[in-house]
Amino acid sequence: MRNLLYIISLALLTSCGTSFVATHGQLSVKGTQLVDKNQKHVMLRGVSLGWHSMWPRFYNQSAVSWLKKDFNANVVRAALGVELGEYGNYVNDKNFAKEKIYTVIDAAIKNNIYVIVDWHSHNIRLEEAKEFFDETSKKYGKYPNVIYEVFNEPDYETWAEIKSYSEEIIKVIRKNDPDNIILIGSPSWDQDVHLPAKDPITIDKNLMYTMHFYAATHEKWLRDRTDEALKSGLPIFVSESAGMEASGDGKMDYKAWQEYIDWMEQRGLSWIVWSISDKDETCSMLKKSANSEGNWKDEDLKESGLKTREYLRFYNKGKN
């Protein structure tokens, strides 16, 4: 029934260009690798939109289509602002938040790319998260496009607290969606991947653990730590990354960023770059001149945007 529903949905939706999800279909985890419906290794490379509650203007179908067409992204990440933001975070305006996130999910499905539904909070808010992921997995669980990221960058929570929270959300999602990938965070802004490596979640198989880096701050030690986690059998997904400092500001470190890109490519790790936004900071890829619906010219892109587009065009070439 699940496959039939997906085939029908594809027939109803207008495809833009090639069909990455139609080619790779249902994703799963095999060992430490992300694999497609044919059990072949697949890499997702794309961009994260900024918090929906700060930059809602980019949460539209045309912007997602442009990210596929011009950036050559095969995945986008929709960052649900849970507590922060002046335009209606989830805590203050659930309907606005869901409207923005669901618009991006619908756009990704229409464009035949994958989409990460990111619960973008640094705090445990169990009941709100259960409510959101229950509704979202009921609505979209039949689509292989969807990946759930249940806790963006835990900061000072212990792994025991994160593990317990994640297990509760996994149970909620799996009641509605038995198949799609779920991404799990780790302490210290997704740097402490050695902790889940020692004590992984065992109630589900289709899980991956997020590691985040900002190349000008996070040096080789984080790659080494992640390598050890991979060796122990922990599946890793780099769901947020960029070339500047961890503050999101400061100078671009192109050498360090390339070292990270080479490392991820060698290990077959999927990666996402932060972010589609127009704040006056290095990590925001766009200038204020950027149209809300894409069609961005080179002069609308900041350094990070130009380099991210260059990377995605190169590494995703011929794979979308």
MARSE-425380 format. One record per residue (C-alpha): residue number from 1; residue in three letters; x, y, z. Coordinates in steps of 0.25 Angstrom, whole numbers. Layout:
N
> NUM/Ala/X/Y/Z
...
end
This chain:
320
> 1/Met/0/0/0
> 2/Arg/11/10/4
> 3/Asn/18/8/-10
> 4/Leu/5/9/-17
> 5/Leu/2/22/-10
> 6/Tyr/15/27/-14
> 7/Ile/14/23/-29
> 8/Ile/0/30/-29
> 9/Ser/6/43/-23
> 10/Leu/17/43/-33
> 11/Ala/7/43/-44
> 12/Leu/-1/54/-38
> 13/Leu/11/63/-35
> 14/Thr/19/71/-46
> 15/Ser/33/67/-46
> 16/Cys/44/78/-48
> 17/Gly/55/72/-56
> 18/Thr/61/58/-52
> 19/Ser/56/50/-41
> 20/Phe/66/47/-30
> 21/Val/56/41/-21
> 22/Ala/49/33/-32
> 23/Thr/63/27/-35
> 24/His/67/24/-20
> 25/Gly/54/23/-13
> 26/Gln/53/17/1
> 27/Leu/65/20/9
> 28/Ser/71/11/20
> 29/Val/83/9/28
> 30/Lys/93/-2/25
> 31/Gly/104/-3/35
> 32/Thr/109/11/36
> 33/Gln/104/15/22
> 34/Leu/92/21/16
> 35/Val/86/12/5
> 36/Asp/75/13/-5
> 37/Lys/64/4/-9
> 38/Asn/74/-5/-16
> 39/Gln/83/-5/-4
> 40/Lys/93/3/-12
> 41/His/101/14/-4
> 42/Val/95/28/-7
> 43/Met/100/42/-2
> 44/Leu/91/53/0
> 45/Arg/97/67/-1
> 46/Gly/89/80/0
> 47/Val/86/92/8
> 48/Ser/78/96/21
> 49/Leu/68/107/21
> 50/Gly/70/117/33
> 51/Trp/60/116/44
> 52/His/46/117/39
> 53/Ser/43/127/50
> 54/Met/54/137/45
> 55/Trp/54/135/30
> 56/Pro/40/130/26
> 57/Arg/41/137/13
> 58/Phe/49/126/7
> 59/Tyr/40/115/12
> 60/Asn/33/114/-2
> 61/Gln/32/104/-14
> 62/Ser/40/113/-23
> 63/Ala/52/115/-14
> 64/Val/52/100/-12
> 65/Ser/51/98/-27
> 66/Trp/63/108/-29
> 67/Leu/72/100/-19
> 68/Lys/70/88/-27
> 69/Lys/71/94/-41
> 70/Asp/82/104/-38
> 71/Phe/90/99/-26
> 72/Asn/88/84/-31
> 73/Ala/83/80/-17
> 74/Asn/77/67/-15
> 75/Val/72/70/-1
> 76/Val/68/82/7
> 77/Arg/66/83/22
> 78/Ala/54/91/28
> 79/Ala/58/97/41
> 80/Leu/46/98/50
> 81/Gly/49/109/60
> 82/Val/43/104/73
> 83/Glu/45/115/83
> 84/Leu/53/126/76
> 85/Gly/49/136/64
> 86/Glu/40/148/63
> 87/Tyr/31/142/52
> 88/Gly/23/131/59
> 89/Asn/32/120/66
> 90/Tyr/25/107/69
> 91/Val/23/110/83
> 92/Asn/15/123/80
> 93/Asp/9/120/67
> 94/Lys/8/105/63
> 95/Asn/-1/107/51
> 96/Phe/9/117/45
> 97/Ala/21/108/48
> 98/Lys/14/96/42
> 99/Glu/10/103/29
> 100/Lys/24/108/26
> 101/Ile/30/94/29
> 102/Tyr/19/86/21
> 103/Thr/21/96/9
> 104/Val/36/92/8
> 105/Ile/32/77/10
> 106/Asp/22/78/-1
> 107/Ala/32/85/-10
> 108/Ala/43/75/-8
> 109/Ile/33/64/-11
> 110/Lys/29/71/-24
> 111/Asn/43/73/-28
> 112/Asn/47/59/-25
> 113/Ile/58/62/-15
> 114/Tyr/59/58/0
> 115/Val/55/67/12
> 116/Ile/60/67/26
> 117/Val/49/72/36
> 118/Asp/58/78/47
> 119/Trp/53/81/61
> 120/His/62/93/62
> 121/Ser/63/94/77
> 122/His/75/93/87
> 123/Asn/65/89/98
> 124/Ile/57/77/102
> 125/Arg/42/80/99
> 126/Leu/37/65/99
> 127/Glu/22/68/99
> 128/Glu/22/78/88
> 129/Ala/32/70/80
> 130/Lys/23/57/81
> 131/Glu/11/65/76
> 132/Phe/18/71/64
> 133/Phe/25/58/60
> 134/Asp/12/50/62
> 135/Glu/4/60/52
> 136/Thr/16/61/42
> 137/Ser/18/46/41
> 138/Lys/3/43/40
> 139/Lys/3/53/28
> 140/Tyr/16/50/21
> 141/Gly/20/36/26
> 142/Lys/16/30/13
> 143/Tyr/26/38/5
> 144/Pro/41/33/4
> 145/Asn/46/47/3
> 146/Val/44/50/18
> 147/Ile/55/49/28
> 148/Tyr/53/53/43
> 149/Glu/63/61/51
> 150/Val/57/60/65
> 151/Phe/67/69/73
> 152/Asn/76/80/66
> 153/Glu/89/82/74
> 154/Pro/86/78/89
> 155/Asp/95/87/97
> 156/Tyr/97/83/111
> 157/Glu/87/71/112
> 158/Thr/94/58/116
> 159/Trp/94/46/106
> 160/Ala/85/39/115
> 161/Glu/75/50/114
> 162/Ile/76/51/99
> 163/Lys/75/36/98
> 164/Ser/62/35/106
> 165/Tyr/56/47/99
> 166/Ser/59/42/85
> 167/Glu/54/28/88
> 168/Glu/40/34/92
> 169/Ile/40/42/79
> 170/Ile/44/29/71
> 171/Lys/32/22/77
> 172/Val/23/33/73
> 173/Ile/28/33/58
> 174/Arg/29/18/56
> 175/Lys/14/17/60
> 176/Asn/11/25/47
> 177/Asp/24/23/38
> 178/Pro/31/9/40
> 179/Asp/42/12/29
> 180/Asn/48/26/28
> 181/Ile/61/30/34
> 182/Ile/62/37/47
> 183/Leu/74/46/51
> 184/Ile/78/46/66
> 185/Gly/86/58/72
> 186/Ser/97/57/82
> 187/Pro/102/66/94
> 188/Ser/111/78/92
> 189/Trp/104/83/79
> 190/Asp/106/70/72
> 191/Gln/121/68/75
> 192/Asp/120/57/85
> 193/Val/117/46/76
> 194/His/126/37/84
> 195/Leu/115/36/95
> 196/Pro/105/30/86
> 197/Ala/115/21/80
> 198/Lys/117/15/94
> 199/Asp/103/14/97
> 200/Pro/94/14/84
> 201/Ile/79/14/83
> 202/Thr/75/-1/80
> 203/Ile/60/0/79
> 204/Asp/61/4/64
> 205/Lys/70/1/52
> 206/Asn/68/12/42
> 207/Leu/75/23/51
> 208/Met/87/31/48
> 209/Tyr/94/41/57
> 210/Thr/97/55/54
> 211/Met/110/62/54
> 212/His/111/77/52
> 213/Phe/124/85/49
> 214/Tyr/128/99/45
> 215/Ala/142/97/39
> 216/Ala/149/110/44
> 217/Thr/146/105/59
> 218/His/145/90/58
> 219/Glu/159/84/55
> 220/Lys/164/70/52
> 221/Trp/160/65/66
> 222/Leu/145/65/62
> 223/Arg/148/57/50
> 224/Asp/156/47/58
> 225/Arg/145/46/68
> 226/Thr/135/43/57
> 227/Asp/144/33/51
> 228/Glu/145/25/64
> 229/Ala/130/26/65
> 230/Leu/129/21/50
> 231/Lys/139/9/54
> 232/Ser/130/5/65
> 233/Gly/118/4/56
> 234/Leu/111/17/58
> 235/Pro/104/23/45
> 236/Ile/107/37/44
> 237/Phe/100/48/36
> 238/Val/106/62/35
> 239/Ser/92/70/36
> 240/Glu/99/84/38
> 241/Ser/112/89/34
> 242/Ala/119/101/28
> 243/Gly/133/108/25
> 244/Met/133/119/36
> 245/Glu/134/119/51
> 246/Ala/124/112/60
> 247/Ser/118/125/63
> 248/Gly/113/126/49
> 249/Asp/122/138/47
> 250/Gly/136/142/45
> 251/Lys/145/139/32
> 252/Met/143/127/23
> 253/Asp/154/116/25
> 254/Tyr/154/110/11
> 255/Lys/165/101/13
> 256/Ala/159/95/26
> 257/Trp/145/94/19
> 258/Gln/152/86/7
> 259/Glu/158/77/17
> 260/Tyr/145/74/23
> 261/Ile/138/72/9
> 262/Asp/149/62/5
> 263/Trp/148/55/18
> 264/Met/133/53/16
> 265/Glu/134/49/2
> 266/Gln/144/39/5
> 267/Arg/135/33/16
> 268/Gly/122/34/8
> 269/Leu/116/43/18
> 270/Ser/104/51/14
> 271/Trp/105/66/17
> 272/Ile/96/79/18
> 273/Val/101/93/18
> 274/Trp/95/104/27
> 275/Ser/88/113/23
> 276/Ile/78/120/13
> 277/Ser/76/133/20
> 278/Asp/80/148/19
> 279/Lys/85/152/33
> 280/Asp/97/160/33
> 281/Glu/106/148/37
> 282/Thr/116/140/29
> 283/Cys/108/127/30
> 284/Ser/95/133/23
> 285/Met/97/130/9
> 286/Leu/88/142/3
> 287/Lys/89/157/3
> 288/Lys/76/165/6
> 289/Ser/75/167/-9
> 290/Ala/72/152/-11
> 291/Asn/58/149/-16
> 292/Ser/49/141/-7
> 293/Glu/46/131/-18
> 294/Gly/60/128/-23
> 295/Asn/65/133/-37
> 296/Trp/77/138/-29
> 297/Lys/88/145/-37
> 298/Asp/103/143/-33
> 299/Glu/102/157/-27
> 300/Asp/91/152/-18
> 301/Leu/100/142/-12
> 302/Lys/110/144/-1
> 303/Glu/123/136/0
> 304/Ser/117/124/7
> 305/Gly/106/123/-4
> 306/Leu/115/124/-15
> 307/Lys/124/113/-10
> 308/Thr/113/104/-5
> 309/Arg/107/105/-19
> 310/Glu/120/102/-25
> 311/Tyr/122/90/-16
> 312/Leu/108/84/-19
> 313/Arg/109/86/-34
> 314/Phe/122/79/-34
> 315/Tyr/119/67/-24
> 316/Asn/105/65/-29
> 317/Lys/108/66/-44
> 318/Gly/101/55/-51
> 319/Lys/94/50/-39
> 320/Asn/81/57/-38
end
